Amino acid sequence: LLSRLRDWQNESWQELFELYWKLIYNTARRYGLSDIEAQDVVQDTMIGVSRNIPEFKYDPERCSFKTWLMNMILWRIKDQFRKRRAHEPIGVAMELPEPEQFEQQWEKDWQANIMAAAVERVKNTLSPQVFQIFDFCVLQKKGVAETSEVLSVSRARIYLARHRVTNKIMKEIERLTAEEGKAR
C-alpha cells in the first residue's frame, strides 16, 4: 500500500484513508479533543502522510510505518492542544498523553483497527446469511447453541461458517500486517 501511495495511485489513498481514519479519529477523541478537533487531526495527519510518504524509508533503528503514523498523530493532537490553549483561560487542564501510555494504547488500538478492517473486508466477500451466522455466534459471543436456535440453522452450518470466516479473517489480517512489513 505504501509503495502504491508513493506512486500517487488514487485508489491507494482511498484505501489508506478507509483503513486508518477511524483509528486516527478515535485516538484524538480519547485524549479529550472535540469532534471538530479530532476531524482536524484526521485531515492534518492525512495531509502530513501525503507530504512525507515519498521520503518515508524503513529503518529498523528508527521506526516502522505504525510508529511513524503514531508519532504524526501525537504531533497533531499536541497541535490541537496548542491551538486550544490560545483560546482558553490560563489554568484550564490539558490532557496531553504521556508518551509511554500513548504507545501502549496505540498498540491496542492498532490491533483492534486491523481486526475491524479485516472483518469488514471479509464481510464484503460473504453472503449476508453466512456473515450473520458468524457475527451472531462469534462477534456477539452468543455461542453455537443460541445461534442455532435464534437463526434456525444447523450446528454443523454454524461450525462450518465460523471456521471458514475465521480463516478468511486471519488471512486478511496477515495480508494487512504484511503490507505494513513490505512498506518497511
C-alpha positions as CSV (number, residue, x, y, z in Angstrom):
1,L,0.0,0.0,0.0
2,L,2.7,2.5,0.9
3,S,4.7,1.8,-2.3
4,R,1.5,2.5,-4.3
5,L,1.0,5.7,-2.3
6,R,4.4,6.8,-3.3
7,D,3.3,6.4,-6.9
8,W,0.2,8.6,-6.2
9,Q,-2.4,6.0,-7.1
10,N,-5.7,7.5,-6.0
11,E,-7.4,4.2,-5.0
12,S,-4.4,3.6,-2.7
13,W,-5.1,6.9,-0.9
14,Q,-8.7,6.0,-0.5
15,E,-7.7,2.6,0.9
16,L,-5.3,4.3,3.3
17,F,-8.0,6.7,4.5
18,E,-10.5,3.9,4.9
19,L,-8.1,1.8,6.8
20,Y,-6.9,4.4,9.3
21,W,-9.3,7.4,9.6
22,K,-11.3,5.8,12.5
23,L,-8.1,4.9,14.3
24,I,-6.8,8.5,14.0
25,Y,-10.2,10.0,14.9
26,N,-10.7,7.7,17.9
27,T,-7.2,8.3,19.2
28,A,-7.7,12.1,19.1
29,R,-11.1,11.8,20.8
30,R,-9.6,9.5,23.5
31,Y,-7.3,12.4,24.6
32,G,-10.2,14.9,25.0
33,L,-10.4,16.6,21.6
34,S,-13.8,17.6,20.4
35,D,-15.4,16.1,17.3
36,I,-14.2,19.0,15.1
37,E,-10.7,18.9,16.6
38,A,-10.5,15.2,16.0
39,Q,-11.6,15.7,12.4
40,D,-8.8,18.2,12.0
41,V,-6.3,15.7,13.4
42,V,-7.5,13.2,10.8
43,Q,-7.2,15.7,8.0
44,D,-3.9,17.1,9.1
45,T,-2.5,13.6,9.6
46,M,-3.5,12.5,6.1
47,I,-2.0,15.7,4.7
48,G,1.2,15.0,6.6
49,V,1.3,11.5,5.3
50,S,0.8,12.6,1.7
51,R,3.6,15.2,2.1
52,N,6.1,12.9,3.8
53,I,5.4,9.4,2.3
54,P,7.8,9.9,-0.6
55,E,10.7,10.2,1.9
56,F,9.5,7.5,4.3
57,K,12.1,4.8,4.5
58,Y,12.0,1.8,6.8
59,D,14.9,1.9,9.1
60,P,14.8,-0.6,12.0
61,E,16.9,1.7,14.1
62,R,14.3,4.5,13.7
63,C,10.7,3.2,13.3
64,S,8.1,1.3,11.3
65,F,5.1,2.8,9.5
66,K,3.0,2.1,12.5
67,T,5.3,4.1,14.8
68,W,5.7,6.8,12.2
69,L,1.9,7.2,11.9
70,M,1.6,7.1,15.7
71,N,4.1,10.0,16.0
72,M,2.3,12.0,13.3
73,I,-1.0,11.6,15.2
74,L,0.6,12.5,18.5
75,W,2.1,15.7,17.0
76,R,-1.3,16.6,15.5
77,I,-3.0,16.1,18.9
78,K,-0.4,18.3,20.5
79,D,-1.0,20.9,17.8
80,Q,-4.7,20.9,18.6
81,F,-3.9,21.4,22.3
82,R,-1.7,24.4,21.4
83,K,-4.5,25.9,19.4
84,R,-6.9,25.4,22.2
85,R,-4.5,26.9,24.7
86,A,-4.5,30.1,22.8
87,H,-8.3,30.4,23.2
88,E,-8.8,29.1,26.8
89,P,-8.1,30.9,30.1
90,I,-5.0,30.1,31.9
91,G,-5.4,27.2,34.3
92,V,-7.6,25.0,32.2
93,A,-6.3,21.4,32.5
94,M,-4.9,19.9,29.3
95,E,-4.9,16.2,28.9
96,L,-1.7,15.7,26.9
97,P,-1.0,12.0,26.7
98,E,2.2,10.6,28.3
99,P,4.3,9.0,25.5
100,E,4.6,5.6,27.2
101,Q,0.9,5.5,27.9
102,F,0.1,6.7,24.4
103,E,2.2,4.0,22.9
104,Q,0.6,1.2,24.9
105,Q,-2.9,2.4,24.0
106,W,-1.8,2.9,20.4
107,E,-0.7,-0.7,20.1
108,K,-4.1,-1.9,21.4
109,D,-5.9,0.5,19.1
110,W,-3.7,-0.5,16.1
111,Q,-4.5,-4.2,16.6
112,A,-8.3,-3.5,17.0
113,N,-8.2,-1.4,13.9
114,I,-6.5,-4.1,11.9
115,M,-9.1,-6.6,13.1
116,A,-12.0,-4.4,12.3
117,A,-10.7,-3.7,8.8
118,A,-10.1,-7.4,8.2
119,V,-13.7,-8.2,9.4
120,E,-15.2,-5.5,7.2
121,R,-13.2,-6.6,4.1
122,V,-14.1,-10.3,4.6
123,K,-17.8,-9.3,5.3
124,N,-17.9,-7.8,1.8
125,T,-17.0,-11.2,0.3
126,L,-19.6,-13.3,2.1
127,S,-23.3,-13.9,1.7
128,P,-25.3,-11.9,4.2
129,Q,-26.5,-15.1,5.9
130,V,-23.0,-16.5,6.4
131,F,-21.8,-13.2,7.9
132,Q,-24.9,-13.0,10.1
133,I,-24.1,-16.5,11.5
134,F,-20.5,-15.5,12.2
135,D,-21.5,-12.1,13.6
136,F,-24.1,-13.6,16.0
137,C,-22.0,-16.6,17.1
138,V,-18.5,-15.1,17.2
139,L,-18.6,-11.3,17.3
140,Q,-21.6,-11.1,19.5
141,K,-20.4,-14.1,21.5
142,K,-23.8,-15.9,21.5
143,G,-22.4,-19.4,21.0
144,V,-23.4,-22.2,18.8
145,A,-26.5,-23.3,20.7
146,E,-28.1,-19.9,20.8
147,T,-27.1,-19.1,17.2
148,S,-28.7,-22.3,16.1
149,E,-31.9,-21.6,17.9
150,V,-32.2,-17.9,17.1
151,L,-31.2,-18.1,13.4
152,S,-32.8,-21.5,12.8
153,V,-29.6,-23.0,11.3
154,S,-27.9,-26.3,12.0
155,R,-25.0,-26.5,14.3
156,A,-22.9,-28.0,11.5
157,R,-23.6,-25.0,9.4
158,I,-22.6,-22.7,12.2
159,Y,-19.3,-24.6,12.8
160,L,-18.5,-24.5,9.1
161,A,-19.3,-20.8,8.8
162,R,-17.3,-20.0,11.9
163,H,-14.3,-21.9,10.7
164,R,-14.3,-20.6,7.1
165,V,-14.9,-16.9,8.1
166,T,-12.3,-17.1,10.9
167,N,-9.7,-18.4,8.4
168,K,-10.6,-15.7,5.9
169,I,-10.2,-13.0,8.6
170,M,-6.9,-14.4,9.7
171,K,-5.6,-14.4,6.1
172,E,-6.8,-10.8,5.7
173,I,-5.1,-9.8,9.0
174,E,-1.9,-11.4,7.7
175,R,-2.2,-9.5,4.4
176,L,-2.8,-6.2,6.1
177,T,0.1,-6.7,8.5
178,A,2.3,-7.9,5.7
179,E,1.6,-4.7,3.8
180,E,3.0,-2.8,6.7
181,G,6.1,-5.0,6.7
182,K,6.6,-4.6,3.0
183,A,6.4,-0.9,3.4
184,R,9.4,-1.1,5.6
